[in-house]
Structure formats: structure tokens, C-alpha cells
């Protein structure tokens, strides 16, 4: 190359460097990104308003209310037995579990308990609802990262669980099966043997998902160290369920409170993880499906005989009083504060839904993350919009 050519090249490089210095010094205007009000990662209709600096989130705020259906007010114009048809639609993927704490609250005011057989069957159906709920989460998790295959595994094996729920209750998605004093019916013939077979299939499903998704290096790079929620912060924001246990908090209402259910009759473990990141939240849920299959198997071996209902009036009138009952639902702590005025329906009902409290952490956990990580973090928190806009 000639001397003139060398000088021209050096001049060109110097000009590019000067342009780069100017670009660095210029301040770029922030951008507001609307995620929603519809997005597949939210399992319903939610809007996240995120303020960006380049590709980094400066602040983010969830905007709920697009699906609000006024459950708490609707309970005031329903009889107590009719309320279960409403509340099992709150978290629609684990609907039977929604019925249980409300019925337990009504029974607490009345001073009655379901029969031992009904308590066992309630617990079995509760855990089947958990398995159906979380197994779909595990499959859908891959879709948020561009992996379509896992969701087909999830839909395949969740059908087996829904078949069991439908066989016992007559309802596939919304059973409306729990009753004050017990259950609508006893278990159908063949239910116990079929449930044992399905539990084996679900354990195989967990192994498949662990190999296919959790062992994938892309999945790990997108979730490990992403969206970390320390233990102290999780407690301050009132997180519950797997989101809390994934931050290392050993807390599970199935073990830590005494209610008229059968969790204390079997041997199982509360799963925790110390990391508090997106991977930990997903991993805890995977292990909890395995634990739920263990709980169901043990309960099937120990179902007591007897009726599934205690004697209650044909037209139920709950005496004056109030009660609070919460349970460890698939998405976290779900509770009902029920006030009765000696009537056929509640006077007031306050619902504490798990998802509503769990998304309170969104502004904190999304601050400083990059745009692609928003979706994985939201997916790992796992909320259902009916459980927020109740």
C-alpha cells in the first residue's frame, strides 16, 4: 500500500473513532414498552408498563383489572353451596383447590368437620388439581423460551389427571364438587387403581421434562441468575407458594397449619431452593409435582371407610360468625375471610388470592433486567389472571 493510501486509511479510522465518541456522549431518550394488555406469558390479560434505557428496564409496573369479575361481591347474592361454582373459576387450572378453603371457612363457622373419608378424598382431589395445574406450567415454560415440544408432553399427561377429576366429580375444569360437611359423591369404581397408574405416568413426565427442558443449556442460560429474589425481599412482598420456597424459605401451609385435611397423615417433603432465581422457581415446581404424586399414592392406600357427608340441613343457613381459612394452593396461599349473618349466603367474603400478592414483586424484580428476560421472569413467577382480577 502507498504512503497516500496509509494516510487515507488512518484518516478514515480517526473519523470513525470521533463519531463513536460523539455517539457515546449523546444521551438517548428512554422508551416506554407496553407488554400487553395481552401476552402469552401472562396466562390471561395483564399489562406490564416498562420504561427502558436502551434494552434495560428502568422501572416496570403491572396494570391489572382487565378481567375483573367481582367474585367477592357476587358471593353476597349466592347461597353458600352456590359460591363454589364461582370460586373454582378464580385459578381455573386448579379449580377444585379453590373450593376447599371457602368450604372449610363455612364449616368452621358452623362448628362441623367433614368425615375422615371426605377429608382424604378432598386432599386427593386437591393434589390432583395441583398436578394438573403445575404440569401445564412446566410444559408452557418452554414456549416462553421458544421451545414448543415440552408443551405437547404436558398436554398429553395432564389429560390423564383431568380424566380422573372428571370421573370423580363430573366436571373436567370446574368440578363444583365440595360441599359443606363433605363431598357431593363418593369415588367411582376403579378410581383408585386408575389413579395409581396415572401417578406413575406423571413421574415419568417429570423425568422427561427434566431431561428435555431443565437439562437444556439454553434454558439454563436464560433462567440461572436471572430474576433473583432474596429471601428477605420475598418475605417483605408477601410472596407465597413455590415463589417463596424457591428463595429458600421453608414454609408450606400443608405442613405448617392444622386444618381438616389429610396432609398430616402421609409422609412428604417441603421442597426449597437457595438461589431465588427463575430456574429455582421452576425447579421447585417440578419437584412439587413429584411430591404430590407421592402424597396421592399414600392417601390411596389409607382411605378410611364410612360416609362422605355429615348430616347437614337440606337448606343450609350458616349461623352468625366469621372465619378465616387459607390453604397451600397450586399458586401459593389462597384464603377466604367469610362473614355470615345467620343467612343462606355470606354477608361478606374477602378473597386472598396467591397470584395477586405474588405479582407485587414485579416492579422490584424487573428493575435493571434486559427486555428478553422480562418474559422468562414473568413466566417463572407463574400467575393466573383470574387469580388476580378476582
PyMOL commands that set and color helices and strands:
alter all, ss='L'
color gray80, all
select helices_A, chain A and resi 3-25+40-42+71-77+80-87+92-110+116-144+149-169+191-214+217-223+231-236+242-245+253-256+263-265+278-301+354-366+371-381+385-387
alter helices_A, ss='H'
color red, helices_A
select strands_A, chain A and resi 31-35+47-53+56-63+178-179+182-183+321-329+332-340+348-352
alter strands_A, ss='S'
color yellow, strands_A
deselect
rebuild
show_as cartoon
